[in-house]
Amino acid sequence: MNKYALFGYDGGTFSKEELDFARKNNIPLTLDIAIPCECLNNCIFCGYRNTQTGEGLTLKEILNIIDQFKELGGKSIKILGEGEPLLRKDILKIFEYVYKNGIKSVLFTCGDVIGDERLARKIHGMDGREIVSKLSEFNITVMLKYDKKNQDEISQKKGYSKLRNRALRLLKEAGLNKFYPSHLGFGIVVVKKNYEEILQNYEMAIKENIYPLLCPLMPIGKVKDKEWRNKIGITSHQMIELASKLYIIAYKHGIGFVEPADFPGGKPCDISRAGFYIGDTGDIYLCESEEKVGNIRKDKLKDAWKRISEIKNKKYKDCRWKGICFAKRCLGIIPSDYDEKVNDNVEKFISKYKSPAQ
């Protein structure tokens, strides 16, 4: 069994065959969409607040985006929200629509709606377990915020971690981590406040077949400010050290090392390779942190995708298909010597690990 091929999250990481097909036929595999929604938390690293201006997408417009994406041959839609998607009363209708169109949904969630019985019933008329059952019914992959075991300080919301933990228990009871690639993952933003805990949480995720998606700070909003970024984020040395240790942990658990990704310890970014992003007011971007190419209210998705693909091919050339994050690299969030040093560290470990003398 090729554990590296199975290592991933369904709808967010793709096989070599799928990537080759997308490249040959110039089709998008995945779309990230930030549907309008509120948030109950105020995470210290959030760069999304006040980044979008204008009227938010309507339900009709969201469904139309799904229709157009299907026509393009798209395979998965990641519902991000610039907030918590499960605070929308119509979110399950959106998921059902995606499912009936034969597209894979991926939900990025804080878990606090699933974990709060009162809130779950108020919004959806059902408890957390019933919400999870609906998510399973629509074949959804759930990426749960899990920056720290006790995350109240990061979310700046007392009691958040308790609700998140209950959501995790319900998702595991429903068997979302019994699929390969997994239908359950952790969304972990890498900052100073969780740096010392990441290795432990990563290994726990690997053992339980929960995909650990570690994201260095996204260069959006206030994160673009270098002084603020340096205050909250980790150093270049720590980024290299962290990625090296994560890949070594994965290797010890039978997940073969191929090359370092800009999601440390994980796989390369398939949005960079064969995807794009739509903000909550309809603006269309190469990805969340890169240039805008249009707006869904004025542009057809097929025309926008053509421009996106042309720009990526011209701007990144063959580097596009390595799945790297150009915005993070330009700002130094991913160090310039990251690939070389992480490769060297991991290969040295593997060489010693395989040595008969060991």
C-alpha positions in Angstrom: 0.0 0.0 0.0 1.4 3.4 -1.0 0.8 5.4 2.1 2.0 8.7 0.5 -0.6 8.4 -2.3 -3.3 7.8 0.4 -2.0 10.6 2.6 -4.2 13.6 2.0 -7.7 14.9 2.3 -10.4 14.0 -0.2 -11.2 17.0 -2.4 -8.1 19.0 -1.3 -5.2 16.8 -2.5 -5.2 15.1 -5.8 -3.5 12.1 -7.4 -0.8 12.3 -10.0 -3.2 11.0 -12.6 -5.8 13.6 -11.8 -3.1 16.4 -11.9 -1.7 15.1 -15.2 -5.3 15.1 -16.7 -6.0 18.6 -15.5 -2.7 19.8 -16.9 -3.2 18.1 -20.3 -6.8 19.3 -20.6 -6.5 22.7 -18.9 -9.3 22.1 -16.4 -9.5 23.3 -12.8 -9.7 20.6 -10.2 -10.7 22.7 -7.2 -12.3 26.0 -6.3 -11.9 27.8 -3.0 -14.9 30.0 -2.3 -15.4 32.4 0.7 -19.1 32.5 1.0 -20.5 35.4 3.1 -20.9 34.4 6.8 -20.3 35.6 10.3 -17.7 34.4 12.8 -18.0 33.8 16.6 -14.2 34.1 17.1 -11.5 36.7 16.8 -8.4 34.6 16.0 -5.2 36.5 16.5 -3.8 35.5 13.1 -6.9 36.3 11.0 -6.1 38.5 8.1 -9.5 38.3 6.4 -11.4 40.9 8.4 -12.4 43.9 6.3 -10.5 42.6 3.2 -13.7 42.4 1.1 -15.9 45.4 0.4 -19.2 45.5 -1.4 -22.3 43.3 -1.5 -21.9 39.7 -0.5 -22.8 36.9 -2.8 -26.4 35.8 -2.7 -27.5 32.2 -2.5 -28.6 32.3 -6.2 -25.2 33.6 -7.2 -23.4 30.8 -5.2 -25.5 28.1 -6.9 -24.7 29.7 -10.3 -21.0 29.5 -9.5 -21.5 25.8 -8.7 -23.2 25.3 -12.1 -20.4 27.1 -14.0 -17.7 25.2 -12.1 -19.4 21.9 -13.0 -19.4 22.9 -16.7 -15.6 23.6 -16.5 -15.1 20.0 -15.3 -14.2 21.0 -11.7 -14.0 18.2 -9.1 -14.2 19.8 -5.7 -15.3 23.0 -4.0 -13.8 24.1 -0.7 -16.2 26.2 1.3 -14.0 28.5 3.3 -16.1 31.4 4.4 -14.4 34.5 5.7 -16.0 33.3 8.9 -17.9 30.2 9.9 -19.9 28.6 7.1 -22.2 26.6 9.5 -23.6 29.9 10.8 -25.5 30.2 7.5 -29.0 28.7 7.8 -28.8 27.7 4.1 -25.4 26.0 4.2 -26.8 22.5 4.1 -28.8 23.4 1.0 -25.6 24.6 -0.6 -23.8 21.3 0.3 -26.8 19.3 -1.0 -26.7 21.2 -4.3 -22.9 20.6 -4.7 -23.4 16.9 -3.9 -26.3 16.5 -6.5 -24.0 18.0 -9.1 -21.4 15.3 -8.6 -18.8 17.6 -7.0 -16.9 17.0 -3.8 -17.4 19.5 -1.0 -14.8 20.4 1.6 -15.9 22.3 4.6 -13.5 24.4 6.6 -15.0 24.9 10.0 -14.2 26.1 13.6 -16.5 23.3 14.9 -18.2 25.6 17.4 -21.6 25.3 15.8 -21.4 21.5 15.7 -20.2 21.5 19.3 -22.9 23.8 20.7 -26.3 22.1 20.9 -28.2 25.3 21.6 -26.6 27.1 18.6 -27.0 24.1 16.3 -30.7 23.8 17.0 -31.2 27.6 16.7 -29.6 27.7 13.3 -30.4 24.3 11.7 -33.1 22.8 13.9 -31.0 19.8 14.7 -28.3 18.8 17.1 -24.6 18.5 16.4 -24.7 14.8 15.7 -27.5 15.3 13.2 -25.5 18.0 11.4 -22.6 15.7 11.2 -24.9 13.0 9.8 -26.0 15.4 7.1 -22.4 16.3 6.2 -21.7 12.5 5.9 -24.8 12.1 3.7 -23.5 14.7 1.3 -20.0 13.0 1.3 -18.3 16.1 2.7 -14.7 16.3 3.9 -14.4 18.4 7.1 -11.3 20.4 7.9 -11.5 21.4 11.5 -9.6 24.2 13.1 -7.1 22.7 15.5 -4.3 25.1 16.2 -3.8 24.0 19.8 -5.4 21.6 22.2 -6.5 24.5 24.3 -7.2 27.1 21.6 -9.2 29.7 23.6 -6.3 32.1 23.7 -5.7 32.0 19.9 -9.5 32.2 19.1 -9.9 34.8 21.8 -13.1 33.1 22.8 -13.5 31.5 26.2 -15.0 28.0 25.9 -14.1 27.6 22.2 -11.8 24.6 22.7 -14.5 22.6 24.6 -17.0 23.1 21.7 -14.3 22.3 19.1 -13.4 19.1 20.9 -17.0 17.9 21.0 -17.2 18.5 17.3 -14.1 16.4 16.8 -15.6 13.6 18.8 -18.8 13.6 16.7 -16.9 13.7 13.4 -14.7 10.7 14.5 -17.8 8.8 15.7 -19.3 9.3 12.3 -16.2 7.7 10.7 -14.9 10.6 8.7 -11.4 9.5 9.4 -12.0 6.0 8.1 -11.6 7.0 4.5 -8.4 7.0 2.3 -7.7 9.8 1.6 -9.3 11.0 4.7 -12.6 12.9 5.0 -11.3 14.6 8.1 -8.5 17.0 8.6 -7.0 19.6 10.9 -6.5 23.2 9.8 -3.5 24.5 11.7 -2.2 28.0 11.3 1.5 28.1 12.2 2.2 30.9 14.7 4.4 31.5 17.8 1.7 30.6 20.2 1.3 27.0 18.9 4.8 26.3 17.6 5.8 24.1 20.6 2.7 22.0 20.3 2.5 21.4 16.6 4.7 18.3 16.5 2.5 16.5 19.1 -0.7 17.4 17.4 0.6 16.5 14.0 1.6 13.0 15.2 -1.7 12.5 16.8 -3.4 13.4 13.6 -1.2 11.0 11.6 -2.0 8.2 13.9 -5.8 8.8 13.6 -5.8 9.3 9.8 -6.7 13.0 10.2 -5.0 15.0 7.6 -2.8 17.7 9.2 -3.0 20.8 7.0 -0.4 23.2 8.4 -0.6 26.7 6.9 2.0 29.4 7.5 0.5 32.9 7.7 -1.5 33.8 4.6 -0.4 37.2 3.2 -3.8 38.7 3.3 -5.0 42.0 5.0 -2.9 42.9 8.1 -0.6 39.9 7.6 1.0 41.8 4.7 2.5 44.1 7.2 6.0 42.8 7.9 6.2 44.1 11.5 2.9 42.6 12.5 3.8 39.3 10.7 7.1 39.1 12.5 5.4 39.7 15.8 3.0 36.8 15.5 4.7 34.4 13.1 7.7 32.1 13.5 11.2 32.7 12.2 12.7 31.3 8.9 14.9 28.9 11.0 11.8 27.7 12.9 9.9 27.1 9.7 12.7 24.9 8.3 13.2 23.1 11.6 9.4 22.5 11.9 8.9 21.1 8.4 12.0 18.8 8.7 10.7 17.3 11.9 7.2 16.9 10.6 8.3 15.0 7.5 10.5 12.8 9.7 7.4 12.0 11.8 5.5 11.1 8.7 8.3 8.9 7.4 8.4 7.0 10.7 4.7 6.3 10.2 5.3 4.8 6.8 4.5 8.0 4.7 7.4 8.2 2.2 9.0 11.5 1.8 8.9 13.0 -1.8 9.6 16.7 -1.4 8.8 19.5 1.1 5.6 21.5 0.5 4.7 25.0 1.5 2.1 23.3 3.8 4.8 22.0 6.1 4.5 18.2 6.7 1.9 17.9 4.0 1.4 17.8 0.2 1.9 20.6 -2.3 -0.9 23.2 -3.0 -3.3 22.0 -5.7 -5.0 25.4 -5.8 -1.7 26.7 -7.1 -1.5 24.0 -9.6 -5.1 23.6 -10.8 -7.5 25.8 -8.9 -8.6 29.4 -8.1 -10.4 31.4 -5.5 -13.6 33.5 -5.3 -14.0 36.0 -2.5 -17.3 36.6 -0.7 -18.2 39.6 -2.9 -17.6 37.7 -6.1 -14.0 38.8 -7.0 -12.1 36.0 -8.7 -8.4 35.5 -7.9 -5.5 33.2 -8.9 -5.6 32.1 -5.2 -6.5 33.7 -1.9 -3.4 35.8 -1.7 -2.7 36.6 -5.4 -4.0 38.9 -8.1 -7.6 39.5 -9.1 -8.7 38.6 -12.6 -12.4 39.6 -12.5 -15.8 39.3 -10.7 -18.4 36.6 -11.1 -21.1 39.3 -11.6 -19.4 40.5 -14.8 -17.3 37.6 -16.0 -18.1 34.0 -17.0 -16.2 31.5 -15.0 -14.8 29.8 -18.1 -13.3 33.1 -19.3 -11.9 33.8 -15.9 -10.3 30.3 -15.7 -8.7 30.8 -19.2 -7.1 34.1 -17.9 -6.0 32.4 -14.7 -4.4 29.5 -16.5 -2.6 31.8 -18.9 -1.3 34.0 -16.1 -0.1 31.0 -14.1 1.7 29.5 -17.1 3.4 32.8 -18.0 4.2 33.9 -14.5 5.2 30.6 -12.9 6.1 28.5 -15.9 6.8 24.9 -14.8 7.0 26.0 -11.2 3.2 26.1 -11.3 2.9 22.4 -11.2 5.2 22.1 -8.2 2.3 23.5 -6.1 4.3 26.2 -4.3 2.8 29.3 -2.8 4.4 32.2 -4.7 2.9 34.9 -2.5 4.3 33.4 0.7 7.7 32.9 -0.9 7.8 36.5 -2.2 7.3 37.8 1.3 9.7 35.4 2.9 7.0 33.6 4.9 8.4 30.5 3.2 12.2 31.0 3.3 14.3 31.1 0.1 16.4 28.2 1.3 13.4 26.2 2.6 13.4 23.4 -0.1 17.2 22.8 0.0 17.5 22.7 3.8 14.3 20.7 4.5 15.4 18.2 1.8 18.8 17.9 3.3 17.6 17.5 6.9 15.1 14.8 6.0 17.3 12.9 3.6 20.1 12.8 6.2 17.6 11.3 8.7 16.4 8.7 6.2 19.9 7.7 5.3 20.7 7.1 9.0 17.3 5.5 9.6 18.0 2.9 6.9 21.6 2.3 7.9 22.3 -1.2 9.2 24.5 0.4 11.8 21.4 1.9 13.3 
